[in-house]
Amino acid sequence: MFMPHPNLSDEVNRSIIESEIEGGVFLKDLPPQTVLEIDTMHHRYTAVMLGGSEALLSGHPEFCPVPVQVAIAGSSWGGSMLKMQFVGRGMHLEFRHPNYSQPIITSPIRNIRDYSSPLSPARPAQAIHD
C-alpha cells in the first residue's frame, strides 16, 4: 500500500495512488519471454520481454514497425516524473530506441495484456490488474 510522501506535492501523491488503482505491471516481476500487448490511445504495441527492462518492441509505424530491441524506462503521467520499470494503465510508456537520442513517449496506455500463458479458444489473454 502506498503512503503519501510528505516531500511530494498532493498532485504527485494523487498520481502515484491513481497508478496503483488503475493497475499495471513492474517489469522486474516478469520472466524473460513474457509477451505483453500494450494498447495506447493511438497504437497497439507488442513487447517481448528479454529480461530486466530490455524488450523487443513493435507496433508503431515509424519507430518500431518490426521488432526492435529497446530499453523500457517506465511510465510517466506526461511530465518529467517517471515510475521506473513500470507499465501502467492511464500512463505514458517511455522507452529508449537505439536509433534516437531522446526517449520515445507514447500516448496514454489504455490496456495491458499478458499473452505469455498458453491460450485456448475458451481462455482469452490474461489482463494485467495489480
C-alpha positions in Angstrom: 0.0 0.0 0.0 1.3 3.4 -1.0 1.8 6.0 1.8 1.8 9.7 0.6 5.2 11.1 0.8 5.4 14.4 2.8 8.0 15.9 0.4 5.9 15.3 -2.7 3.1 17.6 -3.8 -0.6 16.4 -3.4 -0.8 16.2 -7.2 2.2 13.8 -7.4 0.9 11.7 -4.5 -2.5 11.5 -6.1 -1.0 10.4 -9.4 1.0 7.7 -7.7 -2.1 6.4 -5.9 -4.1 6.5 -9.2 -1.4 4.4 -10.9 -1.8 1.8 -8.1 -5.6 1.7 -8.6 -5.5 1.7 -12.4 -3.1 -1.2 -12.4 -0.1 -2.2 -14.4 3.0 -4.4 -14.1 6.5 -4.0 -12.8 9.0 -5.3 -15.3 11.1 -6.9 -12.5 8.1 -9.2 -11.9 8.1 -10.6 -15.5 10.2 -13.6 -16.6 12.0 -13.4 -19.9 9.9 -14.2 -22.9 6.8 -12.7 -21.3 4.7 -11.2 -24.2 2.8 -8.0 -23.3 0.2 -6.4 -25.6 0.1 -2.7 -24.7 -2.8 -0.7 -26.2 -2.3 3.1 -26.2 -4.7 5.7 -27.5 -3.1 5.5 -30.9 -1.2 2.2 -31.3 -1.1 -1.4 -30.2 2.4 -2.4 -29.2 3.8 -5.9 -28.6 6.6 -6.2 -26.2 8.6 -9.5 -25.8 10.5 -9.1 -22.6 14.1 -10.1 -22.7 14.9 -9.6 -19.1 15.2 -6.5 -16.9 14.0 -3.5 -18.9 15.0 -4.9 -22.3 12.3 -5.8 -24.8 11.7 -6.5 -28.4 9.0 -3.8 -29.2 6.8 -3.5 -32.2 3.6 -1.7 -33.2 4.5 1.9 -34.1 4.6 2.6 -37.8 7.6 4.9 -37.6 9.6 3.9 -34.5 9.1 0.1 -34.4 7.1 -1.3 -37.4 9.1 -4.5 -36.8 10.5 -5.7 -33.5 13.4 -3.6 -32.3 15.3 -4.1 -29.0 14.6 -1.2 -26.7 15.0 -0.4 -23.0 11.7 0.4 -21.3 12.4 3.1 -18.8 8.9 3.0 -17.3 5.8 5.1 -17.4 5.0 8.7 -16.7 2.0 11.0 -16.4 3.2 13.1 -19.3 5.7 15.1 -17.3 9.2 14.5 -16.1 8.3 12.2 -13.2 8.9 8.5 -14.2 7.7 5.4 -12.4 10.7 3.3 -13.2 10.3 -0.1 -14.9 6.5 0.1 -14.6 4.0 -0.2 -17.4 0.8 1.4 -16.1 -2.7 1.9 -17.4 -3.5 5.6 -17.9 0.2 6.5 -18.1 2.6 7.1 -21.0 5.1 4.4 -21.8 8.7 5.7 -22.1 11.4 3.7 -23.9 14.8 4.2 -25.3 15.2 3.3 -29.0 18.8 2.6 -30.3 18.3 5.0 -33.3 17.1 8.0 -31.3 18.9 10.1 -28.7 15.8 11.2 -26.9 13.3 8.8 -25.2 10.1 8.0 -27.0 6.9 8.6 -25.1 3.7 7.0 -26.1 0.1 8.3 -25.8 -1.7 7.1 -22.6 -1.9 3.3 -22.1 -5.5 2.0 -22.3 -4.9 -1.6 -21.6 -2.1 -4.2 -20.9 -2.5 -7.9 -21.6 -0.1 -10.8 -21.0 -0.1 -13.2 -23.9 2.7 -15.4 -22.5 0.4 -18.0 -20.9 -0.9 -20.8 -23.1 -4.1 -19.7 -24.9 -7.1 -21.7 -25.8 -10.3 -20.5 -27.6 -12.2 -20.5 -24.3 -9.4 -18.6 -22.5 -8.6 -15.1 -23.6 -5.3 -13.5 -22.8 -4.9 -12.5 -19.2 -5.4 -8.8 -18.5 -3.0 -7.2 -16.1 -4.6 -6.0 -12.9 -2.4 -5.1 -10.0 
